Amino acid sequence: MFVFYNKFTKYISEFRSDDSGAVTVEFVLWVPVFMTILWLVADASLLFFSNTKMWRVASDTTRQVAVGALDTAEAEAFARNRSAQGKHYLVNVTSNGTIVTTNISIDIGDVSFTKLFAFAVGSKMSVTVVQRMEPIV
């Protein structure tokens, strides 16, 4: 145990006296890579979160029209209010008497830090929910 302690303290003292800067150079080279990965993960997370929120709002809106609680104009306002947060969501609710369709879309640049993922999914992110009208008795 004593031998290990001596070797360890010797290693530490040599490490402190080495001022070649190799660790600093490696750190400076790797930081941009790690920051880029972190940025991409955060950007993708925002896109997934926004997409999930759009699905939830579209589903709730379609359900409200299907049960007769809202007409299409009220439903569009309902969806815009539920998904707003200062973003520019395009909402379209249509009904032909038997089927209700809700479409919500937004430009990817409005929900992400960068438009980096636009090449993979296109410039717009869109969800569409279709549901039958509930029979009203």
A tleap script that builds the chain and sets N, CA, C and O, in Angstrom:
source leaprc.protein.ff14SB
mol = sequence {
  NMET PHE VAL PHE TYR ASN LYS PHE THR LYS
  TYR ILE SER GLU PHE ARG SER ASP ASP SER
  GLY ALA VAL THR VAL GLU PHE VAL LEU TRP
  VAL PRO VAL PHE MET THR ILE LEU TRP LEU
  VAL ALA ASP ALA SER LEU LEU PHE PHE SER
  ASN THR LYS MET TRP ARG VAL ALA SER ASP
  THR THR ARG GLN VAL ALA VAL GLY ALA LEU
  ASP THR ALA GLU ALA GLU ALA PHE ALA ARG
  ASN ARG SER ALA GLN GLY LYS HIE TYR LEU
  VAL ASN VAL THR SER ASN GLY THR ILE VAL
  THR THR ASN ILE SER ILE ASP ILE GLY ASP
  VAL SER PHE THR LYS LEU PHE ALA PHE ALA
  VAL GLY SER LYS MET SER VAL THR VAL VAL
  GLN ARG MET GLU PRO ILE CVAL
}
set mol.1.N position { 0.821 -1.184 0.000 }
set mol.1.CA position { 0.000 0.000 0.000 }
set mol.1.C position { 0.867 1.251 0.000 }
set mol.1.O position { 0.577 2.221 -0.699 }
set mol.2.N position { 1.937 1.216 0.793 }
set mol.2.CA position { 2.837 2.356 0.884 }
set mol.2.C position { 3.520 2.619 -0.450 }
set mol.2.O position { 3.744 3.771 -0.821 }
set mol.3.N position { 3.855 1.539 -1.180 }
set mol.3.CA position { 4.502 1.676 -2.486 }
set mol.3.C position { 3.543 2.365 -3.466 }
set mol.3.O position { 3.947 3.242 -4.231 }
set mol.4.N position { 2.281 1.959 -3.432 }
set mol.4.CA position { 1.283 2.576 -4.305 }
set mol.4.C position { 1.153 4.070 -4.002 }
set mol.4.O position { 1.062 4.892 -4.913 }
set mol.5.N position { 1.147 4.408 -2.709 }
set mol.5.CA position { 1.015 5.810 -2.314 }
set mol.5.C position { 2.189 6.627 -2.838 }
set mol.5.O position { 1.997 7.736 -3.337 }
set mol.6.N position { 3.404 6.090 -2.728 }
set mol.6.CA position { 4.588 6.798 -3.226 }
set mol.6.C position { 4.520 6.996 -4.736 }
set mol.6.O position { 4.845 8.071 -5.242 }
set mol.7.N position { 4.095 5.950 -5.457 }
set mol.7.CA position { 3.994 6.075 -6.914 }
set mol.7.C position { 2.919 7.091 -7.296 }
set mol.7.O position { 3.088 7.872 -8.232 }
set mol.8.N position { 1.826 7.068 -6.565 }
set mol.8.CA position { 0.729 7.992 -6.863 }
set mol.8.C position { 1.162 9.441 -6.621 }
set mol.8.O position { 0.902 10.309 -7.454 }
set mol.9.N position { 1.812 9.704 -5.498 }
set mol.9.CA position { 2.251 11.074 -5.212 }
set mol.9.C position { 3.320 11.521 -6.207 }
set mol.9.O position { 3.366 12.692 -6.583 }
set mol.10.N position { 4.172 10.599 -6.630 }
set mol.10.CA position { 5.184 10.935 -7.627 }
set mol.10.C position { 4.512 11.294 -8.956 }
set mol.10.O position { 4.905 12.249 -9.626 }
set mol.11.N position { 3.501 10.518 -9.320 }
set mol.11.CA position { 2.770 10.781 -10.564 }
set mol.11.C position { 2.082 12.146 -10.509 }
set mol.11.O position { 2.102 12.895 -11.486 }
set mol.12.N position { 1.480 12.464 -9.376 }
set mol.12.CA position { 0.793 13.745 -9.220 }
set mol.12.C position { 1.784 14.898 -9.309 }
set mol.12.O position { 1.503 15.901 -9.966 }
set mol.13.N position { 2.921 14.775 -8.671 }
set mol.13.CA position { 3.904 15.862 -8.716 }
set mol.13.C position { 4.461 16.037 -10.128 }
set mol.13.O position { 4.712 17.165 -10.553 }
set mol.14.N position { 4.658 14.937 -10.861 }
set mol.14.CA position { 5.104 15.046 -12.251 }
set mol.14.C position { 4.019 15.686 -13.120 }
set mol.14.O position { 4.310 16.475 -14.019 }
set mol.15.N position { 2.783 15.334 -12.837 }
set mol.15.CA position { 1.669 15.898 -13.607 }
set mol.15.C position { 1.591 17.412 -13.394 }
set mol.15.O position { 1.355 18.165 -14.340 }
set mol.16.N position { 1.789 17.851 -12.154 }
set mol.16.CA position { 1.736 19.280 -11.864 }
set mol.16.C position { 2.885 20.036 -12.512 }
set mol.16.O position { 2.711 21.174 -12.947 }
set mol.17.N position { 4.039 19.422 -12.580 }
set mol.17.CA position { 5.205 20.113 -13.135 }
set mol.17.C position { 5.203 20.124 -14.662 }
set mol.17.O position { 5.928 20.910 -15.273 }
set mol.18.N position { 4.403 19.267 -15.283 }
set mol.18.CA position { 4.339 19.230 -16.749 }
set mol.18.C position { 3.463 20.380 -17.236 }
set mol.18.O position { 2.256 20.394 -16.994 }
set mol.19.N position { 4.068 21.334 -17.916 }
set mol.19.CA position { 3.306 22.481 -18.401 }
set mol.19.C position { 3.343 22.561 -19.932 }
set mol.19.O position { 3.403 23.649 -20.504 }
set mol.20.N position { 3.308 21.420 -20.570 }
set mol.20.CA position { 3.391 21.417 -22.034 }
set mol.20.C position { 2.101 21.901 -22.685 }
set mol.20.O position { 2.124 22.315 -23.844 }
set mol.21.N position { 0.975 21.858 -21.971 }
set mol.21.CA position { -0.290 22.355 -22.515 }
set mol.21.C position { -1.036 21.361 -23.367 }
set mol.21.O position { -1.967 21.737 -24.079 }
set mol.22.N position { -0.652 20.100 -23.314 }
set mol.22.CA position { -1.312 19.087 -24.139 }
set mol.22.C position { -2.784 18.935 -23.772 }
set mol.22.O position { -3.632 18.766 -24.648 }
set mol.23.N position { -3.080 18.994 -22.500 }
set mol.23.CA position { -4.467 18.852 -22.064 }
set mol.23.C position { -5.293 20.035 -22.558 }
set mol.23.O position { -6.435 19.861 -22.985 }
set mol.24.N position { -4.737 21.209 -22.502 }
set mol.24.CA position { -5.446 22.397 -22.973 }
set mol.24.C position { -5.734 22.310 -24.461 }
set mol.24.O position { -6.830 22.656 -24.904 }
set mol.25.N position { -4.774 21.857 -25.225 }
set mol.25.CA position { -4.968 21.731 -26.669 }
set mol.25.C position { -6.060 20.705 -26.971 }
set mol.25.O position { -6.923 20.950 -27.813 }
set mol.26.N position { -6.027 19.563 -26.291 }
set mol.26.CA position { -7.073 18.558 -26.507 }
set mol.26.C position { -8.438 19.104 -26.121 }
set mol.26.O position { -9.427 18.879 -26.819 }
set mol.27.N position { -8.488 19.818 -25.015 }
set mol.27.CA position { -9.754 20.397 -24.571 }
set mol.27.C position { -10.293 21.369 -25.620 }
set mol.27.O position { -11.475 21.324 -25.960 }
set mol.28.N position { -9.446 22.228 -26.121 }
set mol.28.CA position { -9.862 23.216 -27.116 }
set mol.28.C position { -10.298 22.537 -28.410 }
set mol.28.O position { -11.193 23.036 -29.092 }
set mol.29.N position { -9.691 21.422 -28.756 }
set mol.29.CA position { -10.080 20.712 -29.977 }
set mol.29.C position { -11.407 19.983 -29.825 }
set mol.29.O position { -12.180 19.908 -30.780 }
set mol.30.N position { -11.684 19.445 -28.644 }
set mol.30.CA position { -12.900 18.644 -28.455 }
set mol.30.C position { -14.126 19.437 -28.030 }
set mol.30.O position { -15.245 18.975 -28.253 }
set mol.31.N position { -13.968 20.592 -27.436 }
set mol.31.CA position { -15.118 21.372 -26.972 }
set mol.31.C position { -16.091 21.702 -28.102 }
set mol.31.O position { -17.295 21.540 -27.903 }
set mol.32.N position { -15.647 22.153 -29.273 }
set mol.32.CA position { -16.626 22.433 -30.337 }
set mol.32.C position { -17.426 21.200 -30.758 }
set mol.32.O position { -18.603 21.317 -31.101 }
set mol.33.N position { -16.807 20.036 -30.736 }
set mol.33.CA position { -17.519 18.809 -31.103 }
set mol.33.C position { -18.622 18.521 -30.085 }
set mol.33.O position { -19.761 18.245 -30.461 }
set mol.34.N position { -18.287 18.586 -28.808 }
set mol.34.CA position { -19.285 18.324 -27.768 }
set mol.34.C position { -20.387 19.383 -27.760 }
set mol.34.O position { -21.555 19.056 -27.550 }
set mol.35.N position { -20.032 20.633 -27.985 }
set mol.35.CA position { -21.038 21.694 -28.020 }
set mol.35.C position { -21.973 21.522 -29.220 }
set mol.35.O position { -23.171 21.782 -29.111 }
set mol.36.N position { -21.439 21.090 -30.355 }
set mol.36.CA position { -22.276 20.842 -31.533 }
set mol.36.C position { -23.252 19.707 -31.268 }
set mol.36.O position { -24.428 19.804 -31.620 }
set mol.37.N position { -22.779 18.642 -30.655 }
set mol.37.CA position { -23.666 17.522 -30.323 }
set mol.37.C position { -24.745 17.976 -29.349 }
set mol.37.O position { -25.915 17.632 -29.518 }
set mol.38.N position { -24.369 18.741 -28.340 }
set mol.38.CA position { -25.340 19.257 -27.374 }
set mol.38.C position { -26.370 20.155 -28.062 }
set mol.38.O position { -27.560 20.069 -27.761 }
set mol.39.N position { -25.928 21.005 -28.973 }
set mol.39.CA position { -26.818 21.901 -29.714 }
set mol.39.C position { -27.799 21.101 -30.563 }
set mol.39.O position { -28.988 21.419 -30.598 }
set mol.40.N position { -27.316 20.067 -31.247 }
set mol.40.CA position { -28.190 19.240 -32.080 }
set mol.40.C position { -29.226 18.493 -31.241 }
set mol.40.O position { -30.383 18.377 -31.645 }
set mol.41.N position { -28.824 17.994 -30.094 }
set mol.41.CA position { -29.765 17.295 -29.212 }
set mol.41.C position { -30.845 18.259 -28.720 }
set mol.41.O position { -32.024 17.906 -28.699 }
set mol.42.N position { -30.457 19.457 -28.331 }
set mol.42.CA position { -31.441 20.446 -27.872 }
set mol.42.C position { -32.385 20.841 -29.000 }
set mol.42.O position { -33.587 20.987 -28.779 }
set mol.43.N position { -31.856 21.015 -30.198 }
set mol.43.CA position { -32.679 21.388 -31.352 }
set mol.43.C position { -33.672 20.281 -31.694 }
set mol.43.O position { -34.847 20.553 -31.942 }
set mol.44.N position { -33.206 19.046 -31.708 }
set mol.44.CA position { -34.101 17.915 -31.992 }
set mol.44.C position { -35.155 17.769 -30.895 }
set mol.44.O position { -36.306 17.441 -31.184 }
set mol.45.N position { -34.776 18.008 -29.654 }
set mol.45.CA position { -35.740 17.919 -28.553 }
set mol.45.C position { -36.850 18.950 -28.704 }
set mol.45.O position { -38.017 18.646 -28.454 }
set mol.46.N position { -36.503 20.155 -29.108 }
set mol.46.CA position { -37.525 21.180 -29.332 }
set mol.46.C position { -38.475 20.783 -30.458 }
set mol.46.O position { -39.681 21.013 -30.370 }
set mol.47.N position { -37.930 20.189 -31.510 }
set mol.47.CA position { -38.790 19.750 -32.613 }
set mol.47.C position { -39.736 18.642 -32.163 }
set mol.47.O position { -40.921 18.671 -32.495 }
set mol.48.N position { -39.231 17.676 -31.419 }
set mol.48.CA position { -40.085 16.593 -30.925 }
set mol.48.C position { -41.158 17.121 -29.976 }
set mol.48.O position { -42.313 16.698 -30.039 }
set mol.49.N position { -40.774 18.041 -29.099 }
set mol.49.CA position { -41.736 18.620 -28.164 }
set mol.49.C position { -42.833 19.372 -28.917 }
set mol.49.O position { -44.016 19.218 -28.614 }
set mol.50.N position { -42.444 20.177 -29.889 }
set mol.50.CA position { -43.429 20.942 -30.663 }
set mol.50.C position { -44.348 20.023 -31.446 }
set mol.50.O position { -45.549 20.275 -31.536 }
set mol.51.N position { -43.796 18.964 -32.010 }
set mol.51.CA position { -44.614 18.020 -32.767 }
set mol.51.C position { -45.625 17.331 -31.859 }
set mol.51.O position { -46.785 17.167 -32.238 }
set mol.52.N position { -45.203 16.932 -30.681 }
set mol.52.CA position { -46.110 16.295 -29.726 }
set mol.52.C position { -47.215 17.249 -29.299 }
set mol.52.O position { -48.376 16.856 -29.186 }
set mol.53.N position { -46.852 18.494 -29.065 }
set mol.53.CA position { -47.855 19.487 -28.680 }
set mol.53.C position { -48.857 19.706 -29.812 }
set mol.53.O position { -50.056 19.834 -29.563 }
set mol.54.N position { -48.377 19.750 -31.045 }
set mol.54.CA position { -49.274 19.930 -32.186 }
set mol.54.C position { -50.252 18.762 -32.296 }
set mol.54.O position { -51.434 18.976 -32.565 }
set mol.55.N position { -49.781 17.534 -32.093 }
set mol.55.CA position { -50.670 16.367 -32.127 }
set mol.55.C position { -51.737 16.463 -31.045 }
set mol.55.O position { -52.911 16.188 -31.295 }
set mol.56.N position { -51.327 16.852 -29.847 }
set mol.56.CA position { -52.282 16.940 -28.739 }
set mol.56.C position { -53.339 18.009 -29.001 }
set mol.56.O position { -54.526 17.773 -28.774 }
set mol.57.N position { -52.923 19.172 -29.471 }
set mol.57.CA position { -53.869 20.259 -29.745 }
set mol.57.C position { -54.796 19.881 -30.891 }
set mol.57.O position { -55.997 20.143 -30.824 }
set mol.58.N position { -54.257 19.270 -31.942 }
set mol.58.CA position { -55.096 18.855 -33.075 }
set mol.58.C position { -56.109 17.804 -32.644 }
set mol.58.O position { -57.264 17.847 -33.067 }
set mol.59.N position { -55.695 16.875 -31.820 }
set mol.59.CA position { -56.606 15.838 -31.339 }
set mol.59.C position { -57.715 16.431 -30.471 }
set mol.59.O position { -58.886 16.090 -30.633 }
set mol.60.N position { -57.338 17.321 -29.548 }
set mol.60.CA position { -58.342 17.968 -28.690 }
set mol.60.C position { -59.325 18.796 -29.506 }
set mol.60.O position { -60.529 18.772 -29.252 }
set mol.61.N position { -58.809 19.525 -30.480 }
set mol.61.CA position { -59.665 20.373 -31.313 }
set mol.61.C position { -60.629 19.537 -32.133 }
set mol.61.O position { -61.818 19.845 -32.208 }
set mol.62.N position { -60.119 18.484 -32.746 }
set mol.62.CA position { -60.972 17.613 -33.556 }
set mol.62.C position { -62.057 16.980 -32.698 }
set mol.62.O position { -63.205 16.867 -33.127 }
set mol.63.N position { -61.705 16.575 -31.511 }
set mol.63.CA position { -62.688 15.973 -30.604 }
set mol.63.C position { -63.781 16.972 -30.227 }
set mol.63.O position { -64.956 16.611 -30.172 }
set mol.64.N position { -63.406 18.210 -29.970 }
set mol.64.CA position { -64.393 19.230 -29.617 }
set mol.64.C position { -65.402 19.458 -30.744 }
set mol.64.O position { -66.590 19.646 -30.485 }
set mol.65.N position { -64.933 19.442 -31.986 }
set mol.65.CA position { -65.847 19.610 -33.123 }
set mol.65.C position { -66.684 18.351 -33.310 }
set mol.65.O position { -67.874 18.436 -33.611 }
set mol.66.N position { -66.072 17.189 -33.134 }
set mol.66.CA position { -66.776 15.923 -33.356 }
set mol.66.C position { -67.937 15.722 -32.386 }
set mol.66.O position { -68.941 15.109 -32.747 }
set mol.67.N position { -67.816 16.225 -31.174 }
set mol.67.CA position { -68.909 16.070 -30.206 }
set mol.67.C position { -69.889 17.231 -30.264 }
set mol.67.O position { -70.874 17.244 -29.525 }
set mol.68.N position { -69.636 18.200 -31.124 }
set mol.68.CA position { -70.558 19.316 -31.311 }
set mol.68.C position { -70.364 20.469 -30.356 }
set mol.68.O position { -71.223 21.347 -30.280 }
set mol.69.N position { -69.261 20.499 -29.622 }
set mol.69.CA position { -69.015 21.587 -28.674 }
set mol.69.C position { -68.582 22.870 -29.372 }
set mol.69.O position { -68.849 23.963 -28.874 }
set mol.70.N position { -67.912 22.750 -30.526 }
set mol.70.CA position { -67.426 23.916 -31.264 }
set mol.70.C position { -67.754 23.769 -32.742 }
set mol.70.O position { -67.846 22.657 -33.260 }
set mol.71.N position { -67.930 24.910 -33.420 }
set mol.71.CA position { -68.002 24.850 -34.878 }
set mol.71.C position { -66.584 25.058 -35.415 }
set mol.71.O position { -65.653 25.236 -34.630 }
set mol.72.N position { -66.405 25.040 -36.728 }
set mol.72.CA position { -65.048 25.068 -37.288 }
set mol.72.C position { -64.324 26.385 -37.007 }
set mol.72.O position { -63.123 26.374 -36.737 }
set mol.73.N position { -65.021 27.509 -37.064 }
set mol.73.CA position { -64.375 28.800 -36.791 }
set mol.73.C position { -63.932 28.886 -35.332 }
set mol.73.O position { -62.822 29.333 -35.041 }
set mol.74.N position { -64.791 28.462 -34.427 }
set mol.74.CA position { -64.422 28.460 -33.007 }
set mol.74.C position { -63.281 27.480 -32.752 }
set mol.74.O position { -62.414 27.727 -31.914 }
set mol.75.N position { -63.292 26.375 -33.476 }
set mol.75.CA position { -62.248 25.364 -33.298 }
set mol.75.C position { -60.886 25.893 -33.736 }
set mol.75.O position { -59.875 25.601 -33.098 }
set mol.76.N position { -60.853 26.668 -34.820 }
set mol.76.CA position { -59.579 27.245 -35.259 }
set mol.76.C position { -59.032 28.206 -34.210 }
set mol.76.O position { -57.835 28.196 -33.922 }
set mol.77.N position { -59.894 29.030 -33.642 }
set mol.77.CA position { -59.463 29.945 -32.574 }
set mol.77.C position { -59.017 29.159 -31.343 }
set mol.77.O position { -58.026 29.509 -30.701 }
set mol.78.N position { -59.751 28.099 -31.017 }
set mol.78.CA position { -59.408 27.231 -29.890 }
set mol.78.C position { -58.008 26.642 -30.079 }
set mol.78.O position { -57.195 26.649 -29.154 }
set mol.79.N position { -57.735 26.135 -31.278 }
set mol.79.CA position { -56.427 25.524 -31.553 }
set mol.79.C position { -55.314 26.564 -31.523 }
set mol.79.O position { -54.235 26.293 -30.996 }
set mol.80.N position { -55.554 27.743 -32.077 }
set mol.80.CA position { -54.529 28.797 -32.049 }
set mol.80.C position { -54.211 29.218 -30.610 }
set mol.80.O position { -53.050 29.426 -30.258 }
set mol.81.N position { -55.244 29.338 -29.792 }
set mol.81.CA position { -55.023 29.727 -28.394 }
set mol.81.C position { -54.283 28.651 -27.614 }
set mol.81.O position { -53.470 28.966 -26.745 }
set mol.82.N position { -54.553 27.397 -27.913 }
set mol.82.CA position { -53.913 26.294 -27.195 }
set mol.82.C position { -52.462 26.095 -27.621 }
set mol.82.O position { -51.658 25.595 -26.833 }
set mol.83.N position { -52.112 26.472 -28.844 }
set mol.83.CA position { -50.766 26.200 -29.345 }
set mol.83.C position { -49.928 27.449 -29.535 }
set mol.83.O position { -48.826 27.362 -30.077 }
set mol.84.N position { -50.404 28.595 -29.116 }
set mol.84.CA position { -49.796 29.878 -29.475 }
set mol.84.C position { -48.341 30.030 -29.039 }
set mol.84.O position { -47.436 29.744 -29.823 }
set mol.85.N position { -48.102 30.465 -27.832 }
set mol.85.CA position { -46.768 30.763 -27.314 }
set mol.85.C position { -45.985 31.677 -28.244 }
set mol.85.O position { -44.768 31.534 -28.361 }
set mol.86.N position { -46.649 32.603 -28.902 }
set mol.86.CA position { -45.965 33.543 -29.777 }
set mol.86.C position { -45.506 32.953 -31.091 }
set mol.86.O position { -44.796 33.617 -31.846 }
set mol.87.N position { -45.886 31.738 -31.381 }
set mol.87.CA position { -45.477 31.092 -32.628 }
set mol.87.C position { -46.550 31.305 -33.694 }
set mol.87.O position { -47.684 31.668 -33.380 }
set mol.88.N position { -46.191 31.080 -34.932 }
set mol.88.CA position { -47.092 31.307 -36.061 }
set mol.88.C position { -47.629 29.979 -36.588 }
set mol.88.O position { -47.230 29.523 -37.659 }
set mol.89.N position { -48.523 29.371 -35.840 }
set mol.89.CA position { -49.140 28.122 -36.263 }
set mol.89.C position { -50.224 28.412 -37.292 }
set mol.89.O position { -51.003 29.351 -37.130 }
set mol.90.N position { -50.276 27.613 -38.341 }
set mol.90.CA position { -51.350 27.695 -39.323 }
set mol.90.C position { -52.348 26.598 -38.987 }
set mol.90.O position { -52.001 25.417 -38.984 }
set mol.91.N position { -53.583 26.987 -38.704 }
set mol.91.CA position { -54.608 26.037 -38.276 }
set mol.91.C position { -55.724 26.029 -39.303 }
set mol.91.O position { -56.194 27.081 -39.734 }
set mol.92.N position { -56.147 24.825 -39.694 }
set mol.92.CA position { -57.260 24.672 -40.622 }
set mol.92.C position { -58.152 23.540 -40.112 }
set mol.92.O position { -57.712 22.396 -40.000 }
set mol.93.N position { -59.402 23.867 -39.807 }
set mol.93.CA position { -60.371 22.875 -39.339 }
set mol.93.C position { -61.509 22.836 -40.349 }
set mol.93.O position { -62.120 23.862 -40.649 }
set mol.94.N position { -61.791 21.642 -40.872 }
set mol.94.CA position { -62.894 21.482 -41.824 }
set mol.94.C position { -63.809 20.360 -41.357 }
set mol.94.O position { -63.386 19.425 -40.676 }
set mol.95.N position { -65.075 20.479 -41.742 }
set mol.95.CA position { -66.057 19.451 -41.410 }
set mol.95.C position { -67.059 19.373 -42.546 }
set mol.95.O position { -67.554 20.392 -43.028 }
set mol.96.N position { -67.355 18.140 -42.971 }
set mol.96.CA position { -68.361 17.968 -44.020 }
set mol.96.C position { -69.653 17.367 -43.464 }
set mol.96.O position { -70.492 16.887 -44.227 }
set mol.97.N position { -69.811 17.390 -42.173 }
set mol.97.CA position { -71.005 16.847 -41.540 }
set mol.97.C position { -70.810 15.457 -40.977 }
set mol.97.O position { -71.488 15.083 -40.019 }
set mol.98.N position { -69.897 14.678 -41.548 }
set mol.98.CA position { -69.625 13.337 -41.025 }
set mol.98.C position { -68.180 13.168 -40.572 }
set mol.98.O position { -67.894 12.339 -39.708 }
set mol.99.N position { -67.270 13.944 -41.145 }
set mol.99.CA position { -65.848 13.817 -40.809 }
set mol.99.C position { -65.276 15.195 -40.485 }
set mol.99.O position { -65.544 16.176 -41.179 }
set mol.100.N position { -64.488 15.243 -39.423 }
set mol.100.CA position { -63.804 16.477 -39.018 }
set mol.100.C position { -62.313 16.287 -39.267 }
set mol.100.O position { -61.741 15.260 -38.901 }
set mol.101.N position { -61.690 17.282 -39.892 }
set mol.101.CA position { -60.257 17.233 -40.166 }
set mol.101.C position { -59.608 18.488 -39.596 }
set mol.101.O position { -60.045 19.606 -39.864 }
set mol.102.N position { -58.567 18.287 -38.812 }
set mol.102.CA position { -57.799 19.411 -38.266 }
set mol.102.C position { -56.363 19.284 -38.739 }
set mol.102.O position { -55.733 18.239 -38.576 }
set mol.103.N position { -55.848 20.365 -39.331 }
set mol.103.CA position { -54.467 20.401 -39.801 }
set mol.103.C position { -53.780 21.580 -39.126 }
set mol.103.O position { -54.256 22.713 -39.193 }
set mol.104.N position { -52.657 21.301 -38.478 }
set mol.104.CA position { -51.852 22.348 -37.844 }
set mol.104.C position { -50.448 22.235 -38.412 }
set mol.104.O position { -49.873 21.148 -38.442 }
set mol.105.N position { -49.892 23.358 -38.863 }
set mol.105.CA position { -48.530 23.346 -39.397 }
set mol.105.C position { -47.785 24.592 -38.935 }
set mol.105.O position { -48.384 25.600 -38.560 }
set mol.106.N position { -46.469 24.491 -38.975 }
set mol.106.CA position { -45.612 25.602 -38.564 }
set mol.106.C position { -44.276 25.475 -39.285 }
set mol.106.O position { -43.845 24.373 -39.625 }
set mol.107.N position { -43.633 26.597 -39.511 }
set mol.107.CA position { -42.304 26.614 -40.104 }
set mol.107.C position { -41.301 26.112 -39.065 }
set mol.107.O position { -41.362 26.503 -37.899 }
set mol.108.N position { -40.390 25.257 -39.484 }
set mol.108.CA position { -39.423 24.674 -38.543 }
set mol.108.C position { -38.562 25.748 -37.887 }
set mol.108.O position { -38.169 25.606 -36.729 }
set mol.109.N position { -38.270 26.808 -38.611 }
set mol.109.CA position { -37.471 27.891 -38.041 }
set mol.109.C position { -38.134 28.582 -36.865 }
set mol.109.O position { -37.452 29.205 -36.052 }
set mol.110.N position { -39.473 28.481 -36.761 }
set mol.110.CA position { -40.182 29.107 -35.643 }
set mol.110.C position { -40.112 28.291 -34.358 }
set mol.110.O position { -40.370 28.828 -33.280 }
set mol.111.N position { -39.770 27.016 -34.444 }
set mol.111.CA position { -39.756 26.183 -33.241 }
set mol.111.C position { -38.379 25.659 -32.873 }
set mol.111.O position { -38.219 25.068 -31.805 }
set mol.112.N position { -37.384 25.856 -33.722 }
set mol.112.CA position { -36.056 25.333 -33.404 }
set mol.112.C position { -35.045 26.473 -33.345 }
set mol.112.O position { -35.314 27.586 -33.797 }
set mol.113.N position { -33.884 26.177 -32.784 }
set mol.113.CA position { -32.820 27.171 -32.709 }
set mol.113.C position { -32.314 27.520 -34.100 }
set mol.113.O position { -32.083 28.685 -34.425 }
set mol.114.N position { -32.150 26.494 -34.902 }
set mol.114.CA position { -31.635 26.675 -36.257 }
set mol.114.C position { -32.557 25.965 -37.228 }
set mol.114.O position { -33.461 25.238 -36.816 }
set mol.115.N position { -32.336 26.171 -38.494 }
set mol.115.CA position { -33.101 25.443 -39.505 }
set mol.115.C position { -32.293 24.239 -39.993 }
set mol.115.O position { -32.430 23.807 -41.137 }
set mol.116.N position { -31.459 23.713 -39.117 }
set mol.116.CA position { -30.563 22.630 -39.488 }
set mol.116.C position { -31.305 21.363 -39.874 }
set mol.116.O position { -30.879 20.653 -40.784 }
set mol.117.N position { -32.411 21.065 -39.197 }
set mol.117.CA position { -33.148 19.844 -39.488 }
set mol.117.C position { -34.131 20.010 -40.641 }
set mol.117.O position { -34.807 19.051 -41.014 }
set mol.118.N position { -34.222 21.197 -41.206 }
set mol.118.CA position { -35.148 21.428 -42.315 }
set mol.118.C position { -34.795 20.560 -43.524 }
set mol.118.O position { -35.679 20.197 -44.301 }
set mol.119.N position { -33.523 20.227 -43.689 }
set mol.119.CA position { -33.143 19.390 -44.827 }
set mol.119.C position { -33.700 17.973 -44.688 }
set mol.119.O position { -33.919 17.296 -45.692 }
set mol.120.N position { -33.928 17.524 -43.466 }
set mol.120.CA position { -34.397 16.152 -43.247 }
set mol.120.C position { -35.915 16.041 -43.270 }
set mol.120.O position { -36.452 15.052 -43.768 }
set mol.121.N position { -36.607 17.033 -42.743 }
set mol.121.CA position { -38.062 16.937 -42.621 }
set mol.121.C position { -38.799 17.974 -43.450 }
set mol.121.O position { -40.027 18.027 -43.395 }
set mol.122.N position { -38.111 18.784 -44.202 }
set mol.122.CA position { -38.752 19.836 -44.982 }
set mol.122.C position { -38.824 21.117 -44.170 }
set mol.122.O position { -38.456 21.137 -42.995 }
set mol.123.N position { -39.296 22.179 -44.792 }
set mol.123.CA position { -39.303 23.470 -44.112 }
set mol.123.C position { -40.490 23.636 -43.175 }
set mol.123.O position { -40.476 24.514 -42.313 }
set mol.124.N position { -41.517 22.806 -43.330 }
set mol.124.CA position { -42.708 22.895 -42.472 }
set mol.124.C position { -42.904 21.587 -41.726 }
set mol.124.O position { -42.590 20.506 -42.226 }
set mol.125.N position { -43.431 21.716 -40.515 }
set mol.125.CA position { -43.815 20.554 -39.731 }
set mol.125.C position { -45.334 20.606 -39.625 }
set mol.125.O position { -45.900 21.640 -39.269 }
set mol.126.N position { -45.989 19.500 -39.931 }
set mol.126.CA position { -47.444 19.508 -40.006 }
set mol.126.C position { -48.025 18.239 -39.401 }
set mol.126.O position { -47.432 17.164 -39.497 }
set mol.127.N position { -49.200 18.376 -38.774 }
set mol.127.CA position { -49.951 17.226 -38.269 }
set mol.127.C position { -51.390 17.354 -38.745 }
set mol.127.O position { -51.920 18.457 -38.873 }
set mol.128.N position { -52.009 16.214 -39.005 }
set mol.128.CA position { -53.408 16.177 -39.422 }
set mol.128.C position { -54.124 15.093 -38.636 }
set mol.128.O position { -53.657 13.957 -38.555 }
set mol.129.N position { -55.264 15.456 -38.057 }
set mol.129.CA position { -56.088 14.511 -37.309 }
set mol.129.C position { -57.461 14.478 -37.960 }
set mol.129.O position { -58.063 15.520 -38.220 }
set mol.130.N position { -57.951 13.264 -38.220 }
set mol.130.CA position { -59.269 13.072 -38.832 }
set mol.130.C position { -60.104 12.225 -37.881 }
set mol.130.O position { -59.628 11.231 -37.333 }
set mol.131.N position { -61.367 12.635 -37.692 }
set mol.131.CA position { -62.253 11.900 -36.789 }
set mol.131.C position { -63.688 12.006 -37.298 }
set mol.131.O position { -64.081 13.013 -37.886 }
set mol.132.N position { -64.457 10.953 -37.063 }
set mol.132.CA position { -65.883 10.974 -37.426 }
set mol.132.C position { -66.655 11.823 -36.432 }
set mol.132.O position { -66.295 11.915 -35.258 }
set mol.133.N position { -67.720 12.440 -36.921 }
set mol.133.CA position { -68.617 13.196 -36.040 }
set mol.133.C position { -69.339 12.217 -35.120 }
set mol.133.O position { -69.761 11.141 -35.545 }
set mol.134.N position { -69.473 12.598 -33.877 }
set mol.134.CA position { -70.207 11.778 -32.916 }
set mol.134.C position { -71.703 11.962 -33.152 }
set mol.134.O position { -72.158 13.075 -33.416 }
set mol.135.N position { -72.462 10.886 -33.059 }
set mol.135.CA position { -73.914 11.057 -33.201 }
set mol.135.C position { -74.474 11.804 -31.990 }
set mol.135.O position { -74.214 11.441 -30.842 }
set mol.136.N position { -75.231 12.831 -32.264 }
set mol.136.CA position { -75.817 13.625 -31.188 }
set mol.136.C position { -77.269 13.189 -31.028 }
set mol.136.O position { -78.068 13.275 -31.960 }
set mol.137.N position { -77.582 12.729 -29.848 }
set mol.137.CA position { -78.929 12.210 -29.598 }
set mol.137.C position { -79.774 13.187 -28.841 }
set mol.137.O position { -80.936 12.902 -28.550 }
savepdb mol mol.pdb
quit
